[in-house]
Amino acid sequence: MGMVMVRCPISGNEIPTGIETETAILEALPKVETAVHCPECGERHFWTIEHAYVARERRQRASPARS
């Protein structure tokens, strides 16, 4: 799973929508306009699945404990 991301039309930076899913599920959703508050510019933007994508989170593995 990954976070659904869109781009801020003002800054051009990626912004998270707060939705986590798989790409196949995102692509199967209806094309309904949805609002998201943008932490980049402070505005509210509207997006549809046509402008969104799933970003994979890169998680660092914890190093094994050494005795």
N, C-alpha and C positions, 0 to 999 in steps of 0.2 A: 504494500500500500504506500501511497504517497500523497502529498498535499496538492490539491488543485490550485493552480496558480494562474494569474492573469497579469497583464501589464498595465501600469498606471499610464493613462493617455497624456498626462502632464509631464511626469518625470521620465517615463519610459522604463522605469524599474519594475522588477517582478514584485507582485504582492500576493500574499496567501489569501485564499477565500475562506479558510476555516473548515474546509471540507476535505476529508481524507477518503480516497477510493482508489480503484484500479483503473487503468486507461480504458479497458473494455467496458467497464460499467459507465464511466464518464461519457464515452461515445454513444452509449445506448440511451442516454437521458434525452428527454424532449428539449427542443430549443426554446426554452423559457428564459426571459430576461430576469436576471437576479442582481440585487444590489450588494455591494461590499463597501465597507468603510476603508479608505486607503490610508495606511500609516505613513506613506511617503509624503502626500500633499494635504491630507486632512479632509479631502472631499469624499463624496459618495459616488462610486462609479457603478455602471450597469454593464453586465457581461452575459454572454450566452456560451454554451459549450463550444461553439465555433471559435471562440477567442481564448479558450482555456486549455490547459494541459496539466498532466500529472508530473510533478517533480519527485524524484526519488530522494528520500532523505539519506544522507550519508552519515552513518553512525560509526563512531570509532569504537572498536572493541576495547574493553578494559584489559590491561595487561594482566596475565596470570600472576597470582600472588606467589612470591618466592619465600621459602622458609629459611 
